[in-house]
């Protein structure tokens, strides 16, 4: 099977990162002052017009890649507007080739830096009912802890956005760290094994075909 060749995670970390508490607490207690990039502000303003004009639930699909998950989530939530966000135009440009938007739901794909997009969404008082983070880059080397979303300066904004947060990864430590970071932010969360008959992202399908397992957390913030 062509898809069944996904390499498993290679890491020098066998448990939660030793500096996780220190890093997360620092970010929870300080302001993230990095200037917003012009291209993300422009992209956000265009999407925000549609969000403000929309009368139903708003759902975020962050790190959406080619947007297959966004299309699938729109089918799962036909009354919602699903917004898929990814920083790579190369990945997003593949979307129209394989998936077409139809009567099974409404979604928008946007190229933006999530470090900026999430902050702008908080400033605009978005209140997503669901926020999906499906298979973000795990940055498995210990020295890259602050490139993982729960170790990044923007992490408090994930918490501020609220909604039902769902994180999935093929590296269980990533999800366990994320759950721990949420607990430091006052949100009780835990990591659980996850499998389904239907993969909703290309990575999920590839990992499962390779015999890898998924771990997820689902928590109402």
Phi, psi and omega per residue, in radians:
X1 nan 2.171 -3.013
X2 -1.066 -0.607 -3.084
X3 -1.311 -0.328 -2.954
X4 -1.515 0.915 -3.110
X5 -2.348 0.430 -3.065
X6 -1.315 2.233 3.126
X7 -1.235 2.499 3.095
X8 -1.394 2.872 -3.098
X9 -1.073 2.303 3.020
X10 -1.912 2.123 -3.041
X11 -2.560 2.684 3.030
X12 -1.761 0.298 -3.096
X13 -2.045 2.190 -3.099
X14 -1.926 -0.108 3.108
X15 -2.621 -3.076 3.136
X16 -0.946 2.490 -3.114
X17 -1.038 2.375 -3.058
X18 -1.109 -0.418 -3.118
X19 -1.815 0.212 -3.072
X20 -0.992 -0.871 -3.114
X21 -1.011 -0.832 -3.093
X22 -1.058 -0.773 -3.105
X23 -1.174 -0.827 -3.106
X24 -1.124 -0.768 3.133
X25 -1.066 -0.690 3.124
X26 -1.048 -0.775 -3.109
X27 -1.256 -0.587 3.117
X28 -1.199 -0.454 -3.048
X29 -1.856 0.197 3.107
X30 -2.384 2.781 -3.097
X31 -1.555 2.431 3.123
X32 -1.578 1.884 -2.958
X33 -1.859 0.126 -3.137
X34 -0.997 2.321 3.141
X35 -1.067 2.553 3.107
X36 -1.321 2.295 3.122
X37 -1.221 2.455 -3.069
X38 -1.033 -0.722 -3.087
X39 -1.154 -0.601 3.116
X40 -1.283 -0.653 3.090
X41 -1.059 -0.772 3.138
X42 -1.102 -0.815 -3.141
X43 -1.084 -0.743 -3.125
X44 -1.091 -0.779 -3.096
X45 -1.051 -0.657 3.114
X46 -1.152 -0.771 -3.141
X47 -1.208 -0.673 -3.096
X48 -1.061 -0.611 3.090
X49 -1.036 -0.753 -3.139
X50 -1.208 -0.670 3.133
X51 -1.110 -0.796 -3.104
X52 -1.151 -0.509 -3.125
X53 -1.494 -0.184 -3.065
X54 -1.558 2.431 -3.018
X55 -1.714 -0.052 -3.052
X56 -1.974 -2.868 -3.139
X57 -1.168 2.586 3.057
X58 -1.917 2.325 3.140
X59 -2.210 2.363 3.102
X60 -1.820 2.344 3.016
X61 -2.080 1.547 -3.042
X62 -1.460 2.504 -3.036
X63 1.056 0.903 -2.972
X64 -1.393 -0.145 3.122
X65 1.076 -2.174 -3.119
X66 -1.413 -0.028 3.053
X67 1.483 0.180 3.075
X68 -1.098 -0.722 3.120
X69 -1.101 -0.654 -3.130
X70 -1.089 -0.794 3.116
X71 -1.102 -0.732 3.129
X72 -1.155 -0.693 3.119
X73 -1.165 -0.588 3.095
X74 -1.127 -0.599 3.081
X75 -1.232 -0.650 3.129
X76 -1.211 -0.521 -3.099
X77 -2.184 1.258 -2.999
X78 -1.144 -0.320 -3.140
X79 -1.570 -0.035 -3.022
X80 -1.830 2.844 2.924
X81 -1.798 2.031 -3.093
X82 -1.747 2.233 -3.111
X83 -1.960 1.962 3.104
X84 -1.637 2.230 -3.074
X85 -2.166 2.288 3.049
X86 -2.585 2.615 -3.107
X87 -1.441 -0.225 -3.023
X88 -1.732 1.989 3.058
X89 -1.176 -0.551 3.131
X90 -1.027 -0.773 3.127
X91 -1.223 -0.805 -3.096
X92 -1.118 -0.580 -3.123
X93 -1.147 -0.329 3.109
X94 -1.343 -0.202 -2.970
X95 -1.081 -0.925 -3.018
X96 -1.096 -0.431 -3.141
X97 -1.137 -0.676 -2.984
X98 -1.880 -0.481 -3.053
X99 -2.244 2.440 3.103
X100 -2.105 2.446 3.073
X101 -1.289 2.375 -3.141
X102 -2.433 -2.788 -3.060
X103 -1.272 -0.044 -3.086
X104 -1.479 0.406 3.117
X105 2.389 2.933 -3.055
X106 -2.124 2.307 3.101
X107 -2.616 2.773 3.093
X108 -2.235 2.463 3.003
X109 -1.934 2.386 -3.101
X110 -2.400 2.384 3.055
X111 -1.579 2.088 -3.099
X112 -2.849 2.772 3.036
X113 -1.499 2.068 -3.081
X114 -1.102 -0.485 3.081
X115 -1.003 -0.556 3.132
X116 -1.658 -0.735 -3.038
X117 -1.055 -0.780 -3.134
X118 -1.099 -0.679 3.135
X119 -1.155 -0.723 3.114
X120 -1.127 -0.682 3.120
X121 -1.110 -0.691 3.083
X122 -1.130 -0.782 -3.136
X123 -1.078 -0.556 -3.131
X124 -1.540 0.116 3.108
X125 1.058 0.595 3.011
X126 -1.105 2.509 3.081
X127 -2.294 1.332 -3.128
X128 -1.090 2.488 3.079
X129 -1.358 -0.531 3.121
X130 -2.407 2.560 3.060
X131 -2.372 2.006 -3.112
X132 -1.813 2.309 3.015
X133 -2.191 1.545 -3.001
X134 -1.767 1.944 3.081
X135 0.987 0.921 3.015
X136 -1.141 2.772 3.082
X137 -0.928 2.105 -3.024
X138 -1.358 -0.251 -3.085
X139 0.730 1.172 -2.949
X140 -1.304 -0.235 3.104
X141 -1.240 2.374 -3.096
X142 -0.927 -0.667 -3.081
X143 -1.208 -0.218 -3.117
X144 -1.726 0.319 -3.102
X145 -0.872 -0.658 -3.058
X146 -1.409 -0.015 3.000
X147 -1.589 -0.240 3.045
X148 -1.332 2.563 -3.019
X149 -1.040 -0.644 -3.129
X150 -1.299 -0.277 3.103
X151 -1.785 0.050 -3.064
X152 -1.611 2.757 -3.122
X153 -1.104 -0.401 -3.100
X154 -1.438 -0.126 -3.057
X155 -0.870 -0.756 -3.133
X156 -1.006 -0.452 -3.136
X157 -1.323 -0.474 3.020
X158 -1.094 -0.723 3.122
X159 -1.166 -0.764 -3.116
X160 -1.100 -0.588 -3.124
X161 -1.133 -0.539 3.031
X162 1.203 -2.679 -3.070
X163 1.409 -2.995 3.074
X164 -1.546 1.882 -3.093
X165 -1.570 2.258 3.067
X166 -2.207 2.145 3.113
X167 -2.062 2.302 3.055
X168 -2.255 2.527 3.092
X169 -2.657 2.745 3.002
X170 -1.595 0.116 3.059
X171 -2.076 1.867 -3.001
X172 -1.066 -0.563 -3.115
X173 -1.098 -0.619 3.118
X174 -1.000 -0.835 -3.095
X175 -1.239 -0.649 3.100
X176 -1.124 -0.697 3.075
X177 -1.130 -0.719 -3.141
X178 -1.081 -0.773 3.117
X179 -1.063 -0.719 3.135
X180 -1.140 -0.728 3.111
X181 -1.085 -0.703 3.099
X182 -1.090 -0.698 3.123
X183 -1.111 -0.648 3.074
X184 -1.114 -0.467 3.114
X185 -1.569 0.104 3.083
X186 1.557 0.266 -3.139
X187 -2.011 2.078 -3.101
X188 -1.334 2.109 -3.090
X189 -2.530 2.693 3.081
X190 -2.545 2.698 -3.128
X191 -1.649 2.423 -3.122
X192 -2.356 2.595 3.022
X193 -1.078 2.597 -3.115
X194 -2.413 2.345 2.944
X195 -2.630 2.680 3.124
X196 -2.570 2.851 3.063
X197 -1.284 -0.379 -3.073
X198 -2.092 2.010 3.022
X199 -1.366 2.417 -3.113
X200 -1.918 -0.009 3.024
X201 -2.284 2.716 3.096
X202 -1.034 -0.680 3.126
X203 -1.108 -0.750 -3.128
X204 -1.034 -0.789 -3.140
X205 -1.081 -0.750 -3.110
X206 -1.145 -0.778 -3.125
X207 -1.090 -0.819 -3.102
X208 -1.139 -0.654 3.111
X209 -1.143 -0.458 3.126
X210 -1.528 0.035 3.141
X211 1.451 0.184 3.092
X212 -1.494 2.718 -3.129
X213 -1.881 2.812 3.108
X214 -1.948 2.638 3.017
X215 -2.181 2.504 3.116
X216 -2.453 2.831 2.902
X217 -2.247 2.488 3.059
X218 -2.305 2.123 -3.084
X219 -2.549 2.418 3.074
X220 -1.520 2.016 -3.114
X221 -1.612 nan nan
